[in-house]
Every structure is written in structure tokens, then in C-alpha cells.
């Protein structure tokens, strides 16, 4: 995302000091082979060819998961998972017992205020009310204490997203949801291959949503999946999406492109961790006003879709904006952008915002680097380190 230009003069990039970012997705021979076999067999034109079953099996084996539904996008995955998990009879019963129609007479789903905006929209699409709550302090993911504070008798579910290389406190959230009879929807769209210890993300919630869109770490251009061990959720999902053909299909060509990527998924977190650690070690002494995320914290192994860089308050106080940093980074060919926007308030008919203080603070002090940089080899990481140091010095020159 391009930021607004600063009124201050900005240093011109030195063409000799720019980063050669790896292309995405990587050109893998195995993907071309799988696609070629599908096309030559003619199975690419079938409704349910074998390649779809092979992908479902690969996902199920990776997660030790009983039910895998392939869908058209990550956004569709979140909406369909909510439709299947937030049981309609419970919604109707809550409506019938509501005492005050001026207060939302329907069920509520607690969501992070800082998140992909499509998740809150999905809650509204199923007829429920999104309740937006804050991050933990200095963190990117939803605060369990804020979840408990926002709960009402109408609460039926919680959405928890793993974001920006930070694993949400998913075990604690599952405990809270089980104690209260709520559904936990785990959004793994940005973090396929992440894990806590040996347990992969996507296996902590009652149901999980996955995305294979765009420049995601697992990509087929678009597509997604829903995974669960709950047979009731799987059955309700099938009854909604099968008409009798699949109303939200992943295409055979997309499945063929994804299959070889799943075989490499177990190595994604360690390889990204090694490269990010190398990068941070190379620049830490030269960029004291920037904080990068941890790569392995108490057995948490994240996968990065966006790498957040938090700017020291002293730099922000001196008048340096994250917009200036992003503009200069992009000029140096570093793929950079802004964090998600956080709603300050929304119309009562569209939900409610409980708290956003911590989310607003960390978002205002941070900028993002795309995960494509972590596909570079060691020499590429060293080149990126050189360019980031040059960027930091350029920012200091703006301070005068």
C-alpha cells in the first residue's frame, strides 16, 4: 500500500543500494509437473478429480484432522465456518429471549479489532453481531482478558487470527471457549505451517479457516480450506455448500498447484526463522530504533506473511512517520506497507467496538515488510541487511 507523501524532502534512492526481491511464487518444477499431469490427463475439466482428494488427504495428514473442506477463498472459509459452527437454533433462541429490542437481539461473535476486515463482515453476513476487542499490550493478536470483558449472554463464538508472525494465545482462548460453550474459529490464513511445539496451528480451534490467495505463503492465486475434527460442523458445512455440486469450489488446477507446496510446509517456519534471525543479527546494532519480531519464542514457531517492524517512540516523537519509512523502503525496492486499519467506532447496527487502545498504539508505530524477502538466499538476506541499514540512516537524516 502506498502511503501519503511527506511534505519534507526525502533522500533520493541510490540505484546501487536497492534490494533485488525474490519473485513470488517461487518457480518450482514440482508445481509445473503436477499441473502438466493434470492437464494432459484431462482431469482439470472434471468436477471432482483425484487431485482434490489428494490435496484433502495431504491437509488431513499434516494436521491429523478428520474433516477438510476445500473452498474458493479464505474469506469464504471464514464465512462458511461461521455458518456451520454458529448453530441457527441457538441464534433463534437468543432472539426469542432478548428483552430489549434496542440492543442487538441476536448472537454475538467476538473478533479482534485489529484484523482482516472481512472477518467482521462475515459475522454480519450470517446475521450475527461482531464485537471488536483489543490486542494484548504491545502485541498483534487478540487479548483473552478483553474477550472475557466483552462477553455477554449472547456471545456464541470467538475469532482468533494469527497475524504478522505472532501466534495468538490460542490455547488460552480454547480453554475460555470450552468453559463457556462458545465456538473458537482459528484463522490460519496468514500462518500455514506455524506451530506450537509439535502441534500445528489450525488444530487448536473447533474449526479453522485457511487461505491460498495472492501472495500468501501457500498460494494458488485464490482458494482456501476449512478444517475441523467436529463431525457436526462438517455435516452442516456440507448441507450448506453442496447444492448438489459444490457452491464454493477450489478448482483442480489450484489443487494441483498447492499439492507440492504442502509437501514443503513443514520446513517453512524453520527456514523463515533462520533467514529472519540472520537479518536481525546483521542490522541490530545499526538500527536501534527498530524492533523485529521473535522467530522462536517458548516453542512458538511462526510463519511470516508480513514482517512487522515497530519504530521506537523516540523516532516517532522526532517527527518520523511510518509513511515516510514505507515510501523510502519502496523506493529502495523493499516491499513495504501499512498494517490493517482499526475502526474507531462503527454504527450500532453493524456491531460494536469494545476497546482498541493497544491495537491503535502498536499499529501507529509499525510498518510491514512482505514475506517474499525471506525467500532470498543468504547473499540476498545480506543484501537486504545492507539496504535496511541504508534506509535507517536515511530516516535519521530526515530528523536533522
Helices and strands as residue ranges (DSSP letters): H 29-41, G 43-45, H 50-63, E 67-71, H 74-85, H 88-97, E 108-112, H 117-125, E 129-133, H 144-150, E 155-161, H 170-180, E 183-187, E 195-196, E 199-200, E 207-211, E 224-228, H 231-241, H 252-263, G 265-267, H 268-283, G 284-286, E 290-292, E 296-297, E 300-301, E 306-311, H 313-317, H 322-331, E 336-337, G 348-350, E 352-353, H 357-364, E 366-370, G 371-375, H 378-398
